[in-house]
Amino acid sequence: MPAGAKGSELLQGTITIAAEPARLALDPDVLGTTTIEWLTYNQDAEVWVSMDGDPEKLFARAPAGTKVASFIQLGHYYLFRLYEGIEHSTLLAWTSVTTQSKPTSQLGFNYWPANNGWPNGGWGSAALDDANWSVLRTGVTADLDHAASLGAGIVRLMFWPEANAFTMPSQFSPEYYEQTRNLVELISLLAARNLQVIISFANDYLRMRNDTYTLWGEFYGDSEAGFQTFLRDSVRWIDGYVNAIEASPWRLSVICYDYQNEYNNIGKEPNQGYTNRYVAYLYDSSAIPDGKRGVSLSHAFRDASGLKLVLDSSPGPLRGLRHLDFIDFHVYPESGQNADIVPCVDHLIAIFPGAVPIVGEFGYSSGAGGQFSEASQTVGVVDVAARCEAQRVSYFINWQLCDDHSPLGLFQQYSWGYDVHTPKLALAVMARRVGVLTNSNFEAVDQGLPVGWQLGATPGALSLDSPLKVVGAAPSETWVSHCYASIAAIRPGQVWLSSDRTAVIPGRTLYVNAFLRSSMSDVCITIVEYDAALQRTDRQGPKFTPPSFRFYNYLQQAGAWNVTLSSETRYVIVNISATCAGPSFLDIGTVSLAQR
């Protein structure tokens, strides 16, 4: 903010600037349009605009007015700042316009690699420690390709200090600096897949121990001096990650930094007062840039007004200028947390005009310790997705792709997989719902055969009697949506199952995955591209030979893989093949296919 900012001197509501819409879903190479409206009571005022935090340019000069901005480009964010007079020195108010690729409402996942075993079975940004990242990186790339194949458009990464190399007080281990460096590489992997990113900070030193004293007080001393040192260390902790990202070529992939995960307004005093001061201090003092400022709420109705009061009224150099670009709320209907999405969104828009509402976490639990069966979890997940899409919520982000242990030792049951090779039913159903492939989980059957799929083989490899069938899943295999395709071979050769031709957008990147079980070798997925004249090009993925009798995640077992389509490609076929040496089988579970 310019040194001349004087938002603290203004009466709330007397001076405003707003963008409508504040977030645009755009196609590549298509300019978007938004309308900027501002109001002051001065004789002169100016609106200046900057793209991605670059130097500002004059947009309009008038004490009040409306002007269309028709230059909004996908992949960029824009800051519109309202200044007093014509000296470009005293900031009165500001707002932002952000962008995303279509569709308007997109699925995402909270993420850290599952079962990394570092440290002591922990989970979180410790995955970015040098010793861990070198081991985990290959699996991470496969995870990201899998998420993209499920139609994901965003990944949310959470950072906890006490579990991730931030040792109180005032000491940062070497692993912390390793994390800030390796985080940039992780962001580059996400950017390569056109996945946007939210970085969320969850400082649990704001918690109280045994409802009697704060953790920060325990480590820093329960005094004002101790609290001030804690605040400075917290900014230092956050800024290490933020500065590393913002100095990188992939900074535009990160759309939002969440100052404090699940802010709530009902904490016990005096800790609630400290929490409020913490949020305001971080807003004023951290390196989080305008255009990417966000906070997540525990409960939309309970906590929104309290947060608004904190941002508007807390002392500090940016008092009166604390605008949020994103407001995040979390949906866990089984516990009653923000179960009714529509009024939550409307309420947040009313409290934080100009901020983009997103569902940064949602989930229904299933499996060991979960409240629901996989079927019930699936119904709930589909319902949340449908309501978010109907409300045009930019992102709805499930809590984890695969289960794992959190830093607090709490097993998560909200994911769509027990591990990377054992997904739940929700994954199969959502792959069909958001993907571009017909009958991706083989539920549609005609005379015992999967609709939209064709069997092929080298001569003599298959018997003439039912070489392909759809098999009902065993209770332990409900993730395949109650069925999977099974190919039986009797002689040496090659077998394959091919999807119907699917229309695609030329030049986009195609992401595909499947869950496969086989006694054959060289199991492989191939993307067959067709141009308008139906001339074909085969793009073969890596091969693997299953080591045991179980389903395997193709990308995790064979290796990360995706296909950038030719500019001439109009259709694709997914071909899943294997080589047989004699009597053997190939079982094909959920197939996911999407473009980014």
C-alpha positions in Angstrom: 0.0 0.0 0.0 1.3 3.5 -0.7 2.6 5.4 2.3 -0.2 8.0 1.9 -3.0 5.5 2.6 -5.6 7.1 4.8 -8.4 4.5 4.9 -8.4 4.7 8.7 -9.7 8.3 8.5 -12.7 7.4 6.4 -16.3 6.6 7.6 -17.3 3.2 6.5 -19.6 3.3 3.4 -18.9 6.9 2.4 -16.1 6.0 -0.1 -16.3 2.8 -2.1 -15.0 1.0 -5.2 -16.4 -2.2 -6.5 -16.1 -4.6 -9.5 -19.0 -6.5 -11.0 -18.2 -9.3 -11.6 -15.2 -9.6 -9.3 -14.2 -13.0 -10.8 -14.5 -14.1 -14.4 -14.3 -17.6 -15.9 -12.8 -17.2 -19.3 -11.7 -19.2 -22.3 -8.1 -18.8 -23.5 -7.4 -15.8 -25.8 -10.9 -14.3 -25.0 -10.9 -11.0 -23.2 -13.3 -10.6 -20.2 -15.3 -7.6 -19.1 -16.1 -6.2 -15.7 -17.6 -2.9 -14.6 -15.9 -0.7 -12.0 -18.0 1.7 -9.9 -16.6 4.1 -7.4 -17.9 6.9 -5.2 -16.1 9.6 -3.2 -17.1 13.0 -1.9 -14.0 14.8 -3.1 -13.7 17.3 -5.9 -11.2 15.1 -7.6 -10.4 11.4 -7.5 -8.6 8.8 -9.7 -8.8 5.1 -10.3 -5.6 3.3 -11.2 -5.3 -0.3 -12.3 -2.4 -2.8 -12.2 -2.2 -6.3 -13.5 -0.5 -9.0 -11.4 0.9 -6.3 -9.0 2.8 -4.6 -11.8 3.1 -0.7 -12.0 -0.3 1.1 -12.0 -1.8 2.8 -15.0 -4.5 5.5 -14.9 -7.9 4.0 -15.5 -10.4 6.9 -14.8 -10.5 10.4 -13.3 -13.7 11.5 -11.6 -15.0 11.8 -8.0 -17.6 9.1 -8.8 -18.5 7.1 -11.8 -18.8 3.8 -13.6 -16.5 2.5 -16.3 -16.2 -0.8 -18.1 -12.9 -2.7 -18.1 -12.8 -4.9 -21.2 -9.2 -6.0 -21.0 -9.4 -8.8 -18.4 -7.2 -11.8 -19.5 -7.3 -15.4 -18.2 -4.5 -16.2 -15.8 -4.1 -12.7 -14.4 -5.5 -10.6 -11.6 -6.2 -6.9 -11.5 -6.1 -4.3 -8.7 -8.3 -1.2 -9.0 -7.2 1.5 -6.5 -9.1 4.7 -5.8 -7.0 7.7 -4.9 -7.8 11.1 -3.5 -7.2 14.0 -5.8 -4.8 13.8 -8.8 -1.5 13.4 -6.9 -1.7 9.6 -6.8 -0.5 9.5 -3.3 -3.4 9.0 -0.9 -5.2 5.7 -1.2 -8.9 5.7 -0.3 -10.1 2.2 -1.2 -9.3 -0.7 -3.5 -10.8 -3.8 -5.0 -9.7 -6.7 -7.2 -10.8 -8.7 -10.2 -9.5 -12.3 -10.5 -9.9 -14.9 -13.3 -10.1 -18.7 -13.8 -10.5 -21.0 -16.7 -13.9 -22.4 -17.5 -16.1 -24.0 -16.1 -17.3 -21.3 -13.7 -17.5 -23.8 -10.8 -14.6 -26.4 -10.4 -13.7 -29.3 -8.2 -10.5 -29.3 -6.2 -8.6 -31.2 -3.6 -6.8 -30.4 -0.4 -3.5 -32.1 -0.8 -0.3 -33.4 0.6 1.1 -36.8 -0.5 -0.4 -39.7 1.4 1.5 -42.0 3.7 4.8 -40.3 3.3 6.0 -41.5 6.7 7.7 -38.2 7.6 8.1 -37.5 10.4 6.9 -40.5 12.3 3.9 -41.0 10.0 3.1 -37.3 10.0 1.5 -35.5 7.2 1.8 -32.0 5.8 4.5 -29.7 4.4 7.2 -31.9 6.0 6.8 -33.7 2.6 8.9 -30.8 1.3 11.9 -31.5 3.5 14.8 -32.4 1.2 15.0 -36.0 2.4 11.3 -36.5 1.9 10.8 -34.6 -1.3 13.4 -36.5 -3.2 11.4 -39.7 -2.4 7.9 -38.3 -2.8 8.2 -36.2 -5.9 7.5 -39.0 -8.4 4.3 -40.0 -6.5 3.3 -36.4 -6.3 3.4 -35.9 -10.1 1.2 -39.0 -10.5 -1.3 -37.6 -7.9 -1.5 -34.3 -9.7 -2.1 -36.0 -13.1 -4.8 -38.1 -11.4 -6.5 -35.1 -9.8 -6.5 -33.4 -13.2 -8.0 -36.5 -14.8 -10.9 -36.1 -12.3 -11.6 -32.6 -13.5 -9.9 -30.8 -10.7 -9.0 -27.1 -11.3 -7.4 -26.3 -7.9 -5.3 -27.7 -5.1 -5.2 -26.3 -1.5 -2.1 -26.7 0.5 -2.2 -26.2 4.3 0.8 -25.3 6.5 0.9 -25.9 10.2 4.0 -24.5 12.1 4.2 -26.9 14.9 4.2 -30.0 12.6 6.3 -28.5 9.8 9.7 -27.2 11.0 8.6 -24.0 12.8 10.0 -24.5 16.3 8.8 -22.0 18.8 10.2 -19.6 19.9 12.1 -17.7 17.2 14.0 -20.7 15.8 13.6 -22.1 12.3 15.1 -25.4 11.5 17.1 -26.1 8.3 14.0 -28.1 7.0 11.9 -24.9 7.0 14.2 -23.3 4.4 14.2 -26.6 2.4 10.4 -26.4 2.4 10.3 -22.8 1.0 12.6 -23.9 -1.8 10.9 -27.2 -2.7 7.4 -25.5 -2.4 8.4 -23.6 -5.5 9.0 -26.8 -7.4 5.7 -28.2 -6.2 3.9 -25.0 -7.5 5.7 -25.5 -10.8 4.3 -29.0 -11.1 0.8 -27.6 -10.4 1.3 -24.8 -12.9 2.3 -27.3 -15.6 -1.1 -28.9 -15.2 -3.0 -25.6 -15.2 -4.0 -26.3 -11.6 -4.5 -23.1 -9.5 -3.4 -23.1 -5.8 -4.6 -21.8 -2.5 -2.0 -21.6 0.3 -3.7 -21.8 3.8 -1.9 -21.1 7.1 -3.2 -22.7 10.3 -1.3 -21.4 13.3 -2.3 -23.7 16.1 -0.2 -21.8 18.6 -3.4 -19.6 18.9 -5.1 -22.6 20.5 -5.6 -22.9 24.3 -4.3 -25.9 26.2 -6.8 -27.5 28.6 -8.9 -24.4 28.2 -6.7 -22.5 30.5 -3.7 -20.9 28.7 -2.5 -20.3 25.2 0.2 -22.3 23.5 2.0 -19.1 22.3 2.0 -18.0 26.0 3.5 -21.3 27.0 6.4 -20.8 24.6 6.9 -17.1 24.5 5.7 -16.0 27.9 2.1 -15.0 28.6 2.7 -11.3 28.3 2.3 -8.5 25.8 6.0 -8.7 25.0 5.7 -12.4 24.4 2.7 -11.9 22.2 4.5 -9.3 20.1 7.4 -11.7 19.5 5.0 -14.4 18.6 3.4 -12.1 16.0 6.7 -11.3 14.5 7.7 -14.9 14.3 4.4 -15.8 12.7 4.9 -13.2 10.0 8.4 -14.5 9.4 7.0 -18.1 9.1 4.4 -17.1 6.6 6.6 -14.7 4.6 9.2 -17.4 3.9 6.7 -19.3 1.9 5.0 -16.3 0.3 8.2 -14.6 -0.8 9.5 -17.8 -2.3 6.3 -18.2 -4.4 6.0 -14.5 -5.4 9.6 -14.4 -6.6 9.1 -17.4 -8.8 7.9 -17.7 -12.4 4.8 -19.6 -11.2 3.5 -17.0 -8.8 0.3 -16.5 -10.8 -0.8 -20.1 -10.2 -1.3 -19.2 -6.5 -4.6 -17.3 -6.4 -5.1 -16.9 -2.6 -3.3 -17.0 0.7 -5.5 -17.8 3.7 -4.2 -15.9 6.7 -5.7 -18.3 9.2 -7.6 -21.5 8.6 -11.1 -21.6 10.0 -11.2 -18.3 11.9 -14.0 -18.5 14.5 -15.6 -15.7 16.5 -16.5 -17.7 19.7 -13.2 -18.3 21.3 -12.7 -18.0 25.0 -11.3 -14.7 26.2 -8.7 -13.4 26.4 -7.6 -15.7 23.6 -10.3 -14.5 21.2 -8.9 -11.0 21.4 -5.4 -12.3 20.7 -6.7 -14.2 17.7 -8.4 -11.1 16.3 -5.2 -9.1 16.8 -3.3 -11.8 15.1 -5.4 -11.7 11.9 -5.3 -7.9 11.7 -1.5 -7.9 12.3 -0.9 -10.5 9.6 -3.0 -8.5 7.2 -1.0 -5.4 7.8 2.5 -6.9 8.2 2.9 -10.0 6.0 4.1 -10.2 2.4 0.8 -11.5 1.1 0.0 -9.2 -1.8 -3.2 -7.4 -2.6 -5.3 -9.5 -5.0 -4.5 -12.7 -3.1 -5.8 -11.9 0.4 -8.2 -14.4 2.0 -9.5 -15.9 5.2 -11.4 -19.1 5.8 -14.2 -19.3 8.3 -15.3 -22.1 10.5 -19.0 -21.1 10.3 -20.2 -18.6 7.7 -23.1 -17.2 9.7 -21.5 -17.3 13.1 -18.1 -15.9 12.1 -18.4 -13.6 9.1 -19.6 -10.5 11.0 -16.9 -10.9 13.6 -14.2 -11.1 11.1 -15.5 -8.1 9.2 -15.5 -6.1 12.4 -11.9 -7.2 13.1 -10.7 -6.2 9.7 -12.5 -2.9 9.7 -11.8 -1.7 13.2 -8.6 -3.2 14.5 -5.8 -0.7 15.0 -3.0 -0.8 12.5 -1.6 1.0 9.5 -4.1 -0.5 7.1 -7.2 0.1 9.2 -10.1 0.9 6.9 -8.3 -0.6 3.8 -8.4 -4.3 4.7 -10.2 -5.7 1.7 -10.5 -9.4 1.1 -10.2 -10.9 -2.3 -11.5 -14.3 -1.3 -13.7 -15.5 1.6 -13.5 -19.3 2.3 -16.0 -21.4 4.2 -16.0 -25.2 4.9 -18.9 -27.6 4.4 -19.2 -30.7 6.6 -22.9 -31.4 6.7 -22.7 -34.4 9.0 -21.6 -32.1 11.8 -23.9 -29.3 10.7 -21.0 -27.1 9.5 -22.4 -24.8 6.8 -24.7 -27.5 5.5 -26.9 -25.1 3.5 -24.5 -23.7 0.9 -26.8 -21.2 -0.8 -27.6 -18.9 2.2 -24.0 -19.2 3.3 -22.8 -17.8 0.0 -25.4 -15.1 0.0 -24.5 -14.1 3.5 -20.7 -13.9 2.7 -21.4 -11.8 -0.4 -23.4 -9.4 1.7 -20.8 -9.1 4.5 -17.7 -9.1 2.2 -18.8 -7.4 -1.1 -16.1 -7.9 -3.7 -14.7 -11.0 -2.1 -15.1 -14.3 -4.0 -16.7 -17.0 -1.9 -15.1 -20.5 -2.2 -15.7 -23.8 -0.4 -12.1 -24.5 0.7 -13.0 -27.7 2.4 -15.9 -30.1 2.1 -16.5 -33.7 2.8 -18.5 -36.6 4.1 -16.7 -39.3 6.1 -16.7 -43.0 5.3 -14.6 -46.0 6.0 -13.1 -47.0 9.4 -14.3 -44.4 11.9 -16.5 -42.5 9.4 -20.1 -41.9 10.0 -21.4 -43.0 6.5 -21.1 -45.9 4.1 -19.3 -45.2 0.8 -22.7 -45.0 -0.9 -24.0 -42.4 1.5 -20.7 -40.4 1.3 -21.1 -40.5 -2.5 -24.6 -39.1 -2.4 -23.5 -36.3 -0.1 -20.5 -35.4 -2.3 -22.6 -35.3 -5.4 -25.1 -33.1 -3.6 -22.4 -30.6 -2.5 -21.0 -30.5 -6.0 -24.4 -29.9 -7.5 -25.3 -27.1 -5.1 -21.9 -25.4 -5.5 -22.3 -25.5 -9.3 -25.9 -24.1 -9.1 -24.6 -21.3 -6.9 -21.6 -20.7 -9.2 -19.1 -21.1 -6.4 -15.7 -20.8 -8.1 -14.2 -23.8 -6.3 -15.4 -26.6 -4.1 -12.4 -28.5 -2.6 -12.7 -31.9 -1.1 -10.7 -32.7 2.0 -8.0 -34.9 0.6 -7.7 -37.1 -2.5 -6.5 -40.1 -0.3 -6.7 -40.7 3.4 -3.7 -40.1 5.6 -2.8 -39.0 9.1 -2.8 -35.3 10.0 -0.2 -33.7 12.1 -2.6 -33.9 15.1 -2.9 -37.6 14.8 -6.5 -37.5 13.6 -7.3 -40.0 10.8 -9.1 -38.4 8.0 -12.1 -40.2 6.6 -13.3 -37.5 4.1 -11.1 -38.5 1.2 -12.0 -40.4 -1.9 -9.4 -43.1 -1.4 -8.2 -45.3 1.5 -4.8 -45.2 -0.3 -3.6 -44.3 -3.8 -4.6 -47.7 -5.1 -7.9 -48.2 -3.3 -10.4 -45.5 -4.1 -13.8 -45.1 -2.7 -17.1 -45.1 -4.5 -17.2 -41.3 -4.5 -14.2 -41.2 -6.8 -15.9 -43.5 -9.4 -19.1 -41.6 -9.4 -17.4 -38.2 -9.6 -15.1 -39.4 -12.4 -18.2 -40.2 -14.4 -19.9 -36.9 -13.4 -17.2 -34.5 -14.3 -15.2 -36.4 -16.9 -15.7 -36.4 -20.7 -15.7 -40.2 -21.1 -19.0 -42.1 -21.7 -19.6 -44.9 -19.1 -16.2 -44.4 -17.4 -17.1 -46.8 -14.6 -18.9 -49.4 -16.6 -22.3 -49.0 -14.9 -24.2 -49.0 -18.2 -24.4 -52.5 -19.5 -26.2 -54.0 -22.6 -26.5 -57.8 -22.8 -23.6 -58.1 -20.3 -21.2 -55.9 -22.2 -20.1 -52.3 -21.2 -21.9 -49.7 -23.3 -19.5 -47.4 -25.1 -16.5 -49.8 -25.1 -15.2 -52.3 -27.7 -13.0 -55.3 -27.2 -10.1 -56.1 -29.4 -7.3 -58.7 -29.5 -4.7 -60.3 -31.7 -6.0 -63.4 -33.6 -6.5 -66.4 -31.3 -5.8 -64.7 -28.0 -9.5 -64.7 -26.9 -12.0 -67.5 -26.6 -15.2 -67.3 -28.5 -17.2 -67.7 -25.3 -17.7 -64.5 -23.3 -14.2 -63.0 -23.5 -15.5 -59.7 -22.2 -18.0 -59.2 -19.4 -19.0 -56.7 -16.7 -18.4 -58.2 -13.3 -20.2 -57.3 -10.1 -17.8 -56.0 -7.5 -17.2 -57.8 -4.2 -18.2 -55.8 -1.0 -14.5 -54.9 -0.6 -14.5 -53.4 -4.1 -17.5 -51.0 -4.0 -15.2 -48.3 -5.3 -15.6 -49.6 -8.8 -19.3 -48.5 -8.6 -20.4 -52.1 -8.2 -18.9 -53.3 -11.5 -15.8 -53.4 -13.7 -14.9 -54.7 -17.1 -13.1 -58.0 -17.3 -11.2 -59.5 -20.3 -10.3 -63.2 -20.3 -7.5 -64.4 -22.6 -6.6 -68.1 -23.4 -3.6 -67.9 -25.6 -0.5 -65.6 -26.1 -1.1 -62.3 -27.7 -2.4 -58.8 -26.9 -5.9 -57.7 -25.8 -7.4 -54.2 -25.4 -10.5 -52.4 -24.5 -11.3 -49.2 -26.4 -13.7 -46.4 -25.6 -16.1 -44.8 -28.0 -14.7 -41.7 -29.8 -14.9 -38.7 -27.6 -14.9 -35.1 -28.8 -12.1 -32.9 -27.3 -10.8 -29.4 -27.6 -7.7 -29.2 -29.9 -4.4 -28.3 -28.3 -5.5 -28.9 -24.7 -3.7 -31.3 -22.4 -5.6 -34.5 -21.7 -5.3 -36.4 -18.4 -6.3 -40.0 -18.0 -6.1 -42.7 -15.3 -7.7 -46.1 -14.5 -7.6 -48.7 -11.8 -6.3 -52.0 -13.2 -5.9 -55.6 -12.0 -4.3 -58.2 -14.3 -2.2 -61.4 -14.5 -0.9 -60.1 -17.9 2.2 -58.0 -18.6 2.8 -54.6 -20.2 -0.4 -53.1 -19.0 -0.8 -49.7 -20.7 -3.1 -46.8 -21.6 -2.9 -45.3 -25.0 -4.6 -42.1 -26.2 -5.6 -42.4 -29.9 -6.0 -39.0 -31.5 -8.2 -38.3 -34.6 -8.3 -35.3 -36.7 -11.4 -34.1 -38.7 -10.6 -36.5 -41.5 -10.3 -39.3 -38.9 -6.6 -39.8 -39.5 -5.2 -41.3 -36.3 -2.1 -40.8 -34.1 -1.4 -43.2 -31.2 0.1 -41.7 -28.0 1.2 -44.6 -25.8 1.7 -44.2 -22.1 4.1 -46.1 -19.9 3.7 -49.8 -19.3 3.8 -51.8 -16.1 3.3 -55.5 -15.0 1.2 -55.9 -11.9 3.3 -57.5 -9.1 0.3 -59.0 -7.2 -3.4 -59.7 -7.4 -5.0 -56.4 -6.6 -6.2 -53.2 -8.4 -3.5 -50.6 -9.1 -3.7 -46.9 -9.8 -2.2 -46.8 -13.3 -0.4 -43.5 -12.9 1.1 -44.4 -9.5 2.3 -47.8 -10.8 3.3 -47.0 -14.3 4.3 -43.3 -13.8 2.9 -39.9 -14.3 1.7 -39.2 -17.8 -0.4 -36.8 -19.8 -0.9 -35.9 -23.4 -0.9 -32.5 -25.0 -3.2 -32.9 -28.0 -2.4 -31.7 -31.5 -4.0 -28.6 -32.8 -5.6 -30.8 -35.4 -7.1 -33.3 -33.0 -10.9 -33.4 -32.8 -11.6 -36.8 -31.1 -9.8 -39.3 -28.9 -10.2 -42.9 -28.0 -8.9 -44.3 -24.7 -7.3 -47.7 -25.3 -6.3 -50.0 -22.4 -4.2 -52.9 -23.3 -2.0 -55.7 -22.0 0.1 -58.6 -23.3 -0.9 -62.2 -22.4 1.3 -65.3 -22.4 -1.5 -67.8 -21.9 -4.7 -68.0 -19.9 -4.9 -64.7 -18.0 -7.2 -61.7 -17.3 -7.3 -57.9 -17.4 -9.8 -56.1 -15.1 -10.5 -52.5 -15.7 -12.1 -50.3 -13.0 -12.9 -46.6 -13.0 -11.4 -44.7 -15.9 -11.1 -40.9 -15.5 -10.5 -38.5 -18.4 -10.5 -34.7 -18.4 -8.9 -31.8 -20.2 -7.1 -28.8 -18.8 
